[in-house]
Amino acid sequence: MADERPRPREYRGESIAVTFDSLRCIHAEACVRGLPTVFDLNARPWVQLNRGNANEIADVVQQCPSGALTFKRVTFGAEERADEPPRIIVIPDGPLYVRGDFEYPTVTGEQVRTSRAALCRCGDSANKPFCDNSHVAQGFQAPEQAPRG
């Protein structure tokens, strides 16, 4: 049986290419708020790289908390950088944002390296280990303090 999950899509401009992985997107909208002329939900395609400066696009892509957006330089310029040291940001009643250079295993056992992810904390995501916003529908409320063990 063929894998019917959507594949990441690459948008290519003159000096930067942006990849969007819809399975990792949690609609935090850092891209839309950061550069609404480039990341326009009403346009088709919704990523219009010719409407922005490559450095500004790179800066906004790195604000994507889930890692659904990544970039590569086509010509020259700084590549995507991982936070040092790695860190975990707890979102109240939401996911864990992980920033830094790390690997995770896929369902097939393949190891994938990334620098940003939004990890499920409610346990209901259909895309584990990633958040898919299931916590919103279920009204997830995180305990105020982590349990001690």
DSSP file (Angstrom, degrees, kcal/mol; ACC not computed):
  #  RESIDUE AA STRUCTURE BP1 BP2  ACC     N-H-->O    O-->H-N    N-H-->O    O-->H-N    TCO  KAPPA ALPHA  PHI   PSI    X-CA   Y-CA   Z-CA
    1    1 A M              0   0    0      0, 0.0     2,-0.1     0, 0.0     3,-0.0   0.000 360.0 360.0 360.0 130.2    0.0    0.0    0.0
    2    2 A A        -     0   0    0      1,-0.1     2,-0.6     2,-0.0     0, 0.0  -0.393 360.0-106.2 -73.8 147.3    1.4    3.4   -1.0
    3    3 A D        -     0   0    0      1,-0.1    -1,-0.1    -2,-0.1     0, 0.0  -0.643  33.5-173.8 -73.5 118.4    2.0    6.1    1.5
    4    4 A E        +     0   0    0     -2,-0.6    -1,-0.1     2,-0.1     3,-0.1   0.262  40.6 122.9-101.1  11.4   -0.7    8.6    0.9
    5    5 A R  S    S-     0   0    0      1,-0.1     2,-0.1    18,-0.0    -2,-0.0  -0.492  74.3 -99.4 -70.7 141.5    0.6   11.2    3.4
    6    6 A P        -     0   0    0      0, 0.0    17,-0.2     0, 0.0    -1,-0.1  -0.368  37.0-133.2 -63.5 138.8    1.2   14.6    1.7
    7    7 A R        -     0   0    0      1,-0.1    15,-0.2    15,-0.1    13,-0.1  -0.586  30.6 -90.4 -87.7 151.9    4.8   15.2    0.9
    8    8 A P        -     0   0    0      0, 0.0     2,-0.4     0, 0.0    13,-0.2  -0.317  43.0-136.9 -58.2 146.7    6.6   18.5    1.7
    9    9 A R  E     -A   20   0A   0     11,-2.8    11,-2.9    -3,-0.1     2,-0.4  -0.913   8.2-144.1-113.0 134.8    6.4   21.1   -1.0
   10   10 A E  E     -A   19   0A   0     -2,-0.4     2,-0.5     9,-0.2     9,-0.2  -0.828   7.5-164.6-100.4 134.8    9.2   23.2   -2.2
   11   11 A Y  E     -A   18   0A   0      7,-3.3     7,-3.0    -2,-0.4     2,-0.5  -0.978  15.8-157.8-112.8 125.4    8.8   26.8   -3.3
   12   12 A R  E     +A   17   0A   0     -2,-0.5     5,-0.2     5,-0.2     2,-0.2  -0.912  14.8 174.6-117.3 127.0   11.8   28.1   -5.2
   13   13 A G        -     0   0    0      3,-2.7    37,-0.0    -2,-0.5    35,-0.0  -0.464  50.1 -86.4-110.0-172.2   12.8   31.7   -5.7
   14   14 A E  S    S+     0   0    0     -2,-0.2     3,-0.1     1,-0.2    36,-0.0   0.882 121.9   9.5 -65.2 -38.7   15.9   33.2   -7.3
   15   15 A S  S    S+     0   0    0      1,-0.2    59,-1.7    59,-0.1    60,-1.0   0.454 128.2  40.2-125.1  -2.1   18.0   33.1   -4.1
   16   16 A I  E     - B   0  73A   0     57,-0.3    -3,-2.7    58,-0.2     2,-0.4  -0.998  55.7-156.0-147.9 145.5   16.1   31.1   -1.6
   17   17 A A  E     -AB  12  72A   0     55,-3.0    55,-2.3    -2,-0.3     2,-0.4  -0.981  12.2-160.5-120.2 135.7   14.0   27.9   -1.6
   18   18 A V  E     -AB  11  71A   0     -7,-3.0    -7,-3.3    -2,-0.4     2,-0.4  -0.961   2.3-156.6-118.4 131.6   11.3   27.3    1.1
   19   19 A T  E     -AB  10  70A   0     51,-2.4    51,-1.9    -2,-0.4     2,-0.5  -0.905   4.5-160.6-108.3 135.9    9.9   23.9    1.9
   20   20 A F  E     -AB   9  69A   0    -11,-2.9   -11,-2.8    -2,-0.4     2,-0.7  -0.972   5.1-167.2-119.3 122.2    6.5   23.5    3.6
   21   21 A D    >>  -     0   0    0     47,-2.5     3,-1.8    -2,-0.5     4,-0.7  -0.892   3.0-166.9-108.3 100.0    5.6   20.3    5.4
   22   22 A S  T 34 S+     0   0    0     -2,-0.7     3,-0.3     1,-0.3    -1,-0.1   0.751  83.7  64.9 -61.6 -25.1    1.8   20.5    6.0
   23   23 A L  T 34 S+     0   0    0    -17,-0.2    -1,-0.3     1,-0.2    45,-0.1   0.739 106.9  42.1 -70.4 -21.0    2.0   17.5    8.4
   24   24 A R  T <4 S+     0   0    0     -3,-1.8    44,-0.3    44,-0.1     2,-0.3   0.555  88.8 109.8-100.1  -9.2    4.1   19.6   10.8
   25   25 A C     <  +     0   0    0     -4,-0.7    -5,-0.0    -3,-0.3    39,-0.0  -0.492  37.1 178.0 -73.2 130.2    2.2   22.9   10.5
   26   26 A I        -     0   0    0     -2,-0.3    -1,-0.1   107,-0.0   106,-0.1   0.201  49.1-114.2-113.5  12.9    0.2   23.8   13.6
   27   27 A H        +     0   0    0      1,-0.1    -2,-0.1     2,-0.0     0, 0.0   0.867  62.7 150.2  59.2  41.7   -1.0   27.1   12.2
   28   28 A A        -     0   0    0      1,-0.0    -1,-0.1     4,-0.0    -3,-0.0   0.710  47.0-144.8 -71.5 -20.6    0.9   29.3   14.6
   29   29 A E     >  +     0   0    0      1,-0.1     4,-2.5     3,-0.1     5,-0.3   0.684  53.1 140.1  64.9  24.8    1.0   31.9   11.7
   30   30 A A  H  > S+     0   0    0      1,-0.2     4,-1.9     2,-0.2     5,-0.1   0.863  76.4  50.0 -60.8 -34.1    4.4   33.3   12.5
   31   31 A C  H  > S+     0   0    0      2,-0.2     4,-2.6     3,-0.2     8,-0.3   0.932 110.5  46.9 -69.0 -46.8    5.0   33.3    8.7
   32   32 A V  H  4 S+     0   0    0      1,-0.2    -2,-0.2     2,-0.2    -1,-0.2   0.901 118.0  41.9 -64.9 -42.3    1.7   35.1    7.9
   33   33 A R  H  < S+     0   0    0     -4,-2.5    -1,-0.2     2,-0.2    -2,-0.2   0.856 116.2  50.6 -72.2 -34.1    2.2   37.7   10.6
   34   34 A G  H  < S+     0   0    0     -4,-1.9    -2,-0.2    -5,-0.3    -3,-0.2   0.906 133.8   2.8 -73.0 -43.3    6.0   38.1    9.8
   35   35 A L    >X  +     0   0    0     -4,-2.6     4,-2.9    -5,-0.1     3,-1.1  -0.605  66.3 173.3-144.0  77.4    5.7   38.6    6.0
   36   36 A P  T 34 S+     0   0    0      0, 0.0    -1,-0.1     0, 0.0    -3,-0.1   0.726  80.0  57.8 -64.8 -20.9    2.1   38.7    4.9
   37   37 A T  T 34 S+     0   0    0      1,-0.1     3,-0.2    14,-0.1    14,-0.1   0.795 115.8  35.5 -77.1 -26.0    3.0   39.6    1.3
   38   38 A V  T <4 S+     0   0    0     -3,-1.1    10,-2.9     1,-0.2     2,-0.9   0.871 122.4  43.5 -89.6 -44.8    5.2   36.5    1.0
   39   39 A F  B  < S+C   47   0B   0     -4,-2.9     2,-0.6    -8,-0.3    -1,-0.2  -0.786  76.5 164.5-105.9  88.2    3.1   34.1    3.0
   40   40 A D    >   -     0   0    0      6,-2.3     3,-1.7    -2,-0.9    -3,-0.1  -0.905  27.8-163.3-115.0 106.9   -0.5   34.9    1.8
   41   41 A L  T 3  S+     0   0    0     -2,-0.6    -1,-0.1     1,-0.3     5,-0.1   0.688  92.1  54.5 -63.6 -18.2   -3.1   32.3    2.7
   42   42 A N  T 3  S+     0   0    0      4,-0.1    -1,-0.3     3,-0.1     2,-0.2   0.546  96.4  81.3 -92.3  -8.0   -5.5   33.8    0.1
   43   43 A A  S <  S-     0   0    0     -3,-1.7     4,-0.0     3,-0.2     5,-0.0  -0.581  82.5-109.8 -95.1 159.3   -3.0   33.5   -2.8
   44   44 A R  S    S+     0   0    0      1,-0.3     2,-0.2    -2,-0.2    -3,-0.0  -0.973 113.0  28.0-131.2 118.4   -2.2   30.4   -4.9
   45   45 A P  S    S-     0   0    0      0, 0.0    -1,-0.3     0, 0.0    -5,-0.2   0.632  91.1-149.2 -69.5 160.1    0.4   29.3   -4.3
   46   46 A W  S    S+     0   0    0     -2,-0.2    -6,-2.3    -5,-0.1     2,-0.6   0.668  82.5  68.8 -76.3 -15.6    0.3   30.7   -0.8
   47   47 A V  B     +C   39   0B   0     -8,-0.2     2,-0.5    -6,-0.1    -8,-0.2  -0.928  60.5 178.7-104.8 117.1    4.1   31.2   -0.7
   48   48 A Q    >   +     0   0    0    -10,-2.9     3,-2.0    -2,-0.6    -9,-0.1  -0.777   3.8 176.8-119.7  82.5    5.2   34.0   -3.1
   49   49 A L  G >  S+     0   0    0     -2,-0.5     3,-1.3     1,-0.3    -1,-0.1   0.738  74.8  67.2 -63.9 -24.5    9.0   34.2   -2.7
   50   50 A N  G 3  S+     0   0    0      1,-0.3    -1,-0.3   -12,-0.1   -12,-0.1   0.563  90.6  66.7 -72.6  -6.4    9.3   36.9   -5.4
   51   51 A R  G <  S+     0   0    0     -3,-2.0     2,-0.3   -14,-0.1    -1,-0.3   0.310 103.4  43.3 -95.3   8.2    7.4   39.3   -3.0
   52   52 A G  S <  S-     0   0    0     -3,-1.3     2,-0.3   -14,-0.1   -17,-0.0  -0.947  84.6 -94.6-149.7 168.7   10.2   39.5   -0.4
   53   53 A N     >  -     0   0    0     -2,-0.3     4,-2.7     1,-0.1     5,-0.2  -0.673  34.4-129.2 -83.9 136.2   13.8   39.8    0.4
   54   54 A A  H  > S+     0   0    0     -2,-0.3     4,-2.6     1,-0.2     5,-0.2   0.862 107.7  51.2 -58.0 -39.2   15.6   36.4    0.9
   55   55 A N  H  > S+     0   0    0      2,-0.2     4,-2.2     1,-0.2    -1,-0.2   0.907 111.8  46.5 -66.6 -40.7   17.1   37.5    4.2
   56   56 A E  H  > S+     0   0    0      2,-0.2     4,-2.3     1,-0.2    -2,-0.2   0.901 112.4  50.9 -66.3 -40.2   13.8   38.6    5.6
   57   57 A I  H  X S+     0   0    0     -4,-2.7     4,-2.8     2,-0.2    -2,-0.2   0.932 110.0  49.8 -61.7 -46.0   12.2   35.4    4.3
   58   58 A A  H  X S+     0   0    0     -4,-2.6     4,-1.9     1,-0.2    -2,-0.2   0.915 110.2  50.8 -59.6 -43.9   14.9   33.3    6.1
   59   59 A D  H  < S+     0   0    0     -4,-2.2     4,-0.3     1,-0.2    -1,-0.2   0.911 113.2  44.8 -61.0 -43.1   14.4   35.2    9.3
   60   60 A V  H >< S+     0   0    0     -4,-2.3     3,-1.6     1,-0.2     4,-0.4   0.907 109.2  55.4 -69.9 -41.6   10.6   34.6    9.3
   61   61 A V  H >< S+     0   0    0     -4,-2.8     3,-1.7     1,-0.3     8,-0.2   0.897 103.0  56.7 -57.9 -40.0   11.0   31.0    8.3
   62   62 A Q  T 3< S+     0   0    0     -4,-1.9    -1,-0.3     1,-0.3    -2,-0.2   0.617  97.9  63.1 -69.7 -10.5   13.2   30.4   11.4
   63   63 A Q  T <  S+     0   0    0     -3,-1.6    -1,-0.3    -4,-0.3    -2,-0.2   0.569  72.6 112.1 -86.4 -10.0   10.4   31.8   13.5
   64   64 A C    X   -     0   0    0     -3,-1.7     3,-0.6    -4,-0.4     5,-0.0  -0.512  57.7-158.1 -64.6 113.6    8.1   28.9   12.5
   65   65 A P  T 3  S+     0   0    0      0, 0.0    52,-0.4     0, 0.0    33,-0.3   0.755  84.6  49.3 -71.3 -22.9    7.8   27.0   15.8
   66   66 A S  T 3  S-     0   0    0     51,-0.1    52,-0.6    50,-0.1    50,-0.1   0.641 102.5-123.1 -90.9 -14.4    6.9   23.6   14.3
   67   67 A G  S <  S+     0   0    0     -3,-0.6   -42,-0.1    50,-0.2    49,-0.1   0.600  72.2 131.4  78.5  10.6    9.6   23.4   11.7
   68   68 A A        +     0   0    0    -44,-0.3   -47,-2.5   -48,-0.1     2,-0.5   0.829  68.2  53.8 -63.9 -30.3    6.9   23.1    9.0
   69   69 A L  E     +B   20   0A   0     -8,-0.2     2,-0.3   -49,-0.2   -49,-0.2  -0.909  68.5 162.6-105.9 132.0    8.8   25.8    7.1
   70   70 A T  E     -B   19   0A   0    -51,-1.9   -51,-2.4    -2,-0.5     2,-0.3  -0.915  18.1-150.1-136.1 165.0   12.5   25.4    6.3
   71   71 A F  E     -B   18   0A   0     -2,-0.3     9,-0.4   -53,-0.2     2,-0.3  -0.963  11.0-167.7-138.9 158.1   14.8   27.2    3.9
   72   72 A K  E     -B   17   0A   0    -55,-2.3   -55,-3.0    -2,-0.3     2,-0.3  -0.987  30.9-116.6-136.3 142.2   17.9   26.6    1.8
   73   73 A R  E     -B   16   0A   0     -2,-0.3   -57,-0.3   -57,-0.2     4,-0.1  -0.640  17.9-166.1 -78.6 135.1   19.8   29.3    0.0
   74   74 A V  S    S+     0   0    0    -59,-1.7   -58,-0.2    -2,-0.3    -1,-0.2   0.822  84.5   5.6 -86.4 -37.3   19.9   28.9   -3.8
   75   75 A T  S    S-     0   0    0    -60,-1.0     2,-0.3     1,-0.4    -2,-0.1   0.703 120.9 -34.6-110.8 -85.6   22.7   31.4   -4.3
   76   76 A F  S    S+     0   0    0    -61,-0.1    -1,-0.4     2,-0.0    -2,-0.2  -0.897  75.5  88.2-140.5 167.5   24.5   32.8   -1.3
   77   77 A G  S    S-     0   0    0     -2,-0.3    -4,-0.1    -4,-0.1     2,-0.1  -0.531  76.5 -40.3 125.3 168.5   23.7   33.9    2.3
   78   78 A A        -     0   0    0     -2,-0.2     2,-0.1     1,-0.1     3,-0.1  -0.372  56.6-133.7 -66.9 137.5   23.5   32.4    5.7
   79   79 A E        -     0   0    0      1,-0.2    -7,-0.1    -2,-0.1    -1,-0.1  -0.356  41.6 -70.9 -82.0 169.1   21.9   28.9    6.0
   80   80 A E        -     0   0    0     -9,-0.4     2,-0.4    -2,-0.1    -1,-0.2  -0.347  54.6-152.2 -60.8 139.4   19.4   28.0    8.6
   81   81 A R        -     0   0    0     -3,-0.1     2,-0.3    -2,-0.0    19,-0.1  -0.918   6.7-132.5-121.1 144.0   20.9   27.8   12.1
   82   82 A A        -     0   0    0     -2,-0.4    19,-0.1     1,-0.1    34,-0.1  -0.678  34.9-100.1 -90.0 145.7   19.8   25.7   15.1
   83   83 A D        -     0   0    0     32,-0.4    18,-0.5    -2,-0.3    -1,-0.1  -0.384  42.3-121.5 -61.8 139.9   19.5   27.3   18.5
   84   84 A E  S    S+     0   0    0      1,-0.2    16,-0.1    16,-0.1     3,-0.0  -0.998  95.4  26.6-129.3 127.3   22.5   26.8   20.8
   85   85 A P  S    S-     0   0    0      0, 0.0    -1,-0.2     0, 0.0    14,-0.1   0.678 103.6-115.5 -74.4 162.4   22.1   25.4   23.3
   86   86 A P        -     0   0    0      0, 0.0     2,-0.3     0, 0.0    14,-0.3  -0.254  40.6-171.6 -56.9 150.1   19.0   23.4   22.4
   87   87 A R  E     -D   99   0C   0     12,-3.1    12,-2.7    -4,-0.1     2,-0.5  -0.982  23.3-140.0-146.7 157.9   15.9   24.4   24.4
   88   88 A I  E     -D   98   0C   0     -2,-0.3     2,-0.5    10,-0.2    10,-0.2  -0.982  14.5-160.2-119.3 128.9   12.4   23.4   25.1
   89   89 A I  E     -D   97   0C   0      8,-3.2     8,-2.9    -2,-0.5     2,-0.6  -0.949  11.7-143.9-111.7 120.8    9.6   26.0   25.4
   90   90 A V  E     -D   96   0C   0     -2,-0.5     6,-0.2     6,-0.2    -2,-0.0  -0.752   9.4-153.1 -87.2 120.3    6.5   24.9   27.2
   91   91 A I    >   -     0   0    0      4,-2.0     3,-2.6    -2,-0.6    -2,-0.0  -0.838  31.3-106.5 -92.4 122.5    3.3   26.4   25.7
   92   92 A P  T 3  S-     0   0    0      0, 0.0    52,-0.0     0, 0.0    -1,-0.0  -0.253  99.1 -10.2 -53.3 125.2    0.6   26.7   28.3
   93   93 A D  T 3  S+     0   0    0      1,-0.2    47,-0.1    50,-0.1    46,-0.1   0.749 130.9  77.0  55.9  27.2   -2.0   24.0   27.6
   94   94 A G  S <  S-     0   0    0     -3,-2.6    -1,-0.2     1,-0.3    -3,-0.1  -0.575  86.1 -46.0-141.6-156.4   -0.3   23.4   24.3
   95   95 A P        -     0   0    0      0, 0.0    -4,-2.0     0, 0.0     2,-0.6  -0.060  49.0-107.0 -76.7 177.3    2.7   21.7   22.7
   96   96 A L  E     -DE  90 119C   0     23,-2.1    23,-3.2    -6,-0.2     2,-0.6  -0.947  29.3-146.5-101.1 122.2    6.4   21.6   23.6
   97   97 A Y  E     -DE  89 118C   0     -8,-2.9    -8,-3.2    -2,-0.6     2,-0.5  -0.820  13.9-163.1 -89.6 124.1    8.4   23.7   21.2
   98   98 A V  E     -DE  88 117C   0     19,-3.0    19,-1.9    -2,-0.6     2,-0.4  -0.933   8.9-178.6-109.9 128.9   11.8   22.2   20.7
   99   99 A R  E     +DE  87 116C   0    -12,-2.7   -12,-3.1    -2,-0.5     2,-0.2  -0.995  39.9  60.5-130.5 126.6   14.6   24.4   19.2
  100  100 A G  E    S-     0   0C   0     15,-2.3     2,-0.7    -2,-0.4   -16,-0.1  -0.793  92.3 -51.4 144.0 175.0   18.1   23.1   18.6
  101  101 A D  E    S+     0   0C   0    -18,-0.5     2,-0.3    -2,-0.2    14,-0.2  -0.716  74.9 137.9 -83.7 114.4   19.9   20.5   16.5
  102  102 A F  E     - E   0 114C   0     12,-2.3    12,-2.8    -2,-0.7     2,-0.3  -0.969  41.9-130.3-151.9 165.2   18.2   17.1   17.2
  103  103 A E  E     - E   0 113C   0     -2,-0.3    10,-0.2    10,-0.2     8,-0.1  -0.865  16.5-171.8-117.1 152.9   17.1   13.9   15.6
  104  104 A Y  E     - E   0 112C   0      8,-2.1     8,-2.8    -2,-0.3     2,-0.3  -0.985  25.3-115.6-139.5 151.1   13.8   12.0   15.9
  105  105 A P  E     - E   0 111C   0      0, 0.0     6,-0.2     0, 0.0     2,-0.1  -0.676  24.8-140.8 -87.1 139.7   12.7    8.6   14.6
  106  106 A T    >   -     0   0    0      4,-2.9     3,-1.9    -2,-0.3     6,-0.0  -0.352  36.2 -94.8 -84.4 175.2    9.9    8.3   11.9
  107  107 A V  T 3  S+     0   0    0      1,-0.3    -1,-0.1     2,-0.1     0, 0.0   0.736 129.0  54.4 -64.1 -21.0    7.3    5.6   12.0
  108  108 A T  T 3  S-     0   0    0      2,-0.1    -1,-0.3     0, 0.0     3,-0.1   0.445 122.1-107.9 -90.5  -0.7    9.5    3.6    9.6
  109  109 A G  S <  S+     0   0    0     -3,-1.9     2,-0.1     1,-0.3    -2,-0.1   0.382  71.9 142.2  91.3  -4.1   12.5    3.9   12.0
  110  110 A E        -     0   0    0     -5,-0.1    -4,-2.9     1,-0.1     2,-0.5  -0.467  50.6-127.7 -69.1 140.8   14.4    6.4    9.9
  111  111 A Q  E     -E  105   0C   0     -6,-0.2     2,-0.4    -2,-0.1    -1,-0.1  -0.810  25.1-166.8 -92.3 128.4   16.2    9.1   11.8
  112  112 A V  E     -E  104   0C   0     -8,-2.8    -8,-2.1    -2,-0.5     2,-0.4  -0.960  10.4-143.7-118.8 132.2   15.5   12.6   10.7
  113  113 A R  E     +E  103   0C   0     -2,-0.4     2,-0.3   -10,-0.2   -10,-0.2  -0.769  30.9 156.6 -94.4 137.5   17.5   15.7   11.8
  114  114 A T  E     -E  102   0C   0    -12,-2.8   -12,-2.3    -2,-0.4     3,-0.1  -0.916  40.0-145.4-149.2 173.8   15.8   19.0   12.4
  115  115 A S  E    S+     0   0C   0      1,-0.3   -15,-2.3    -2,-0.3   -32,-0.4   0.449  83.0  34.0-123.6  -6.7   16.2   22.2   14.3
  116  116 A R  E     +E   99   0C   0    -17,-0.2     2,-0.3   -50,-0.1    -1,-0.3  -0.992  59.7 157.7-150.5 141.8   12.6   23.0   15.3
  117  117 A A  E     -E   98   0C   0    -19,-1.9   -19,-3.0   -52,-0.4     2,-0.6  -0.982  33.4-139.1-159.1 152.9    9.5   21.0   16.2
  118  118 A A  E     -E   97   0C   0    -52,-0.6    13,-3.0    -2,-0.3     2,-0.3  -0.965  32.2-157.7-112.7 110.0    6.2   21.3   18.1
  119  119 A L  E     -EF  96 130C   0    -23,-3.2   -23,-2.1    -2,-0.6    11,-0.3  -0.695  19.7-107.6 -96.6 141.7    5.8   18.1   20.0
  120  120 A C        +     0   0    0      9,-2.5    11,-0.1    -2,-0.3    -1,-0.1  -0.375  36.3 169.8 -65.0 136.8    2.4   16.7   21.3
  121  121 A R  S    S+     0   0    0     -2,-0.1    -1,-0.1   -28,-0.0   -27,-0.0   0.511  70.8  62.1-120.7 -15.9    1.8   17.0   25.0
  122  122 A C  S    S-     0   0    0     18,-0.1    19,-0.1    20,-0.0    -2,-0.1   0.728  96.4-129.3 -86.2 -21.6   -1.9   16.1   25.2
  123  123 A G  S    S+     0   0    0      6,-0.1     5,-0.1     0, 0.0    -3,-0.0   0.376  84.7  94.3  91.5  -3.7   -1.5   12.5   23.8
  124  124 A D        +     0   0    0      3,-0.0     4,-0.0     2,-0.0     7,-0.0   0.452  46.6 126.7-102.2  -1.1   -4.2   12.8   21.1
  125  125 A S    >   -     0   0    0      1,-0.2     3,-0.5     2,-0.1     6,-0.1  -0.291  49.1-154.3 -60.1 138.2   -2.2   13.9   18.1
  126  126 A A  T 3  S+     0   0    0      1,-0.2    -1,-0.2     3,-0.0     5,-0.1   0.385  95.4  54.9 -86.7   1.5   -2.7   11.7   15.0
  127  127 A N  T >  S-     0   0    0      3,-0.5     3,-2.0  -103,-0.0    -1,-0.2  -0.198  96.6-152.3-127.6  39.2    0.8   12.8   13.9
  128  128 A K  T <  S+     0   0    0     -3,-0.5     3,-0.1     1,-0.4    -9,-0.1  -0.252  73.9  28.6 -58.1 142.3    2.9   11.8   16.9
  129  129 A P  T 3  S+     0   0    0      0, 0.0    -9,-2.5     0, 0.0    -1,-0.4  -0.990 117.7  70.6 -85.7   2.6    5.4   12.9   18.0
  130  130 A F  B <  S-F  119   0C   0     -3,-2.0    -3,-0.5   -11,-0.3   -11,-0.3  -0.463  84.9-111.0 -85.2 151.4    4.3   16.2   16.5
  131  131 A C        +     0   0    0    -13,-3.0   -13,-0.1    -2,-0.2    -1,-0.1  -0.529  27.2 179.9 -71.8 141.0    1.4   18.4   17.6
  132  132 A D        -     0   0    0     -2,-0.2    -1,-0.1  -106,-0.1  -107,-0.1   0.103  58.3 -99.0-125.5  19.0   -1.6   18.5   15.3
  133  133 A N  S >> S+     0   0    0      1,-0.1     3,-1.4     3,-0.1     4,-0.9   0.605  81.5 135.9  72.6  15.7   -3.6   20.9   17.5
  134  134 A S  H 3>  +     0   0    0      1,-0.3     4,-2.1     2,-0.2     5,-0.2   0.805  62.8  70.3 -59.4 -27.8   -5.7   18.1   18.9
  135  135 A H  H 3>>S+     0   0    0      1,-0.2     5,-2.2     2,-0.2     4,-0.6   0.802  94.1  55.2 -60.6 -28.4   -5.2   19.8   22.3
  136  136 A V  H X45S+     0   0    0     -3,-1.4     3,-0.7     3,-0.2    -1,-0.2   0.949 108.8  45.0 -69.4 -49.4   -7.5   22.6   21.2
  137  137 A A  H 3<5S+     0   0    0     -4,-0.9    -2,-0.2     1,-0.2    -1,-0.2   0.849 117.2  44.7 -64.8 -35.0  -10.4   20.4   20.3
  138  138 A Q  H 3<5S-     0   0    0     -4,-2.1    -1,-0.2     2,-0.0    -2,-0.2   0.536 107.1-123.1 -89.0  -5.0  -10.1   18.4   23.5
  139  139 A G  T <<5 -     0   0    0     -3,-0.7    -3,-0.2    -4,-0.6    -4,-0.1   0.872  37.1-162.5  67.8  35.9   -9.7   21.4   25.7
  140  140 A F      < -     0   0    0     -5,-2.2     2,-0.5    -6,-0.2    -1,-0.2  -0.243  10.1-168.7 -55.9 132.3   -6.4   20.1   27.1
  141  141 A Q        -     0   0    0    -19,-0.1     3,-0.1   -47,-0.0    -1,-0.1  -0.980  12.7-143.3-125.5 118.7   -5.2   21.7   30.3
  142  142 A A        -     0   0    0     -2,-0.5     4,-0.0     1,-0.1   -20,-0.0  -0.477  27.9-100.8 -77.8 147.6   -1.7   20.9   31.4
  143  143 A P        -     0   0    0      0, 0.0   -50,-0.1     0, 0.0    -1,-0.1  -0.361  28.9-122.8 -63.1 150.7   -0.9   20.5   35.0
  144  144 A E  S    S+     0   0    0      1,-0.1     2,-0.4    -3,-0.1    -2,-0.1   0.808  95.4  32.9 -66.7 -28.6    0.7   23.6   36.5
  145  145 A Q  S    S-     0   0    0      3,-0.0    -1,-0.1     0, 0.0     3,-0.1  -0.967  89.3-110.3-130.2 144.0    3.7   21.7   37.6
  146  146 A A        -     0   0    0     -2,-0.4    -2,-0.0     1,-0.1    -4,-0.0  -0.483  45.6-104.2 -67.6 140.0    5.5   18.8   36.1
  147  147 A P        -     0   0    0      0, 0.0     2,-0.4     0, 0.0    -1,-0.1  -0.340  31.5-128.5 -63.8 147.6    5.1   15.6   38.2
  148  148 A R              0   0    0      1,-0.1    -3,-0.0    -3,-0.1     0, 0.0  -0.787 360.0 360.0 -97.5 140.9    8.1   14.6   40.2
  149  149 A G              0   0    0     -2,-0.4    -1,-0.1     0, 0.0     0, 0.0   0.515 360.0 360.0-134.0 360.0    9.2   11.1   39.9
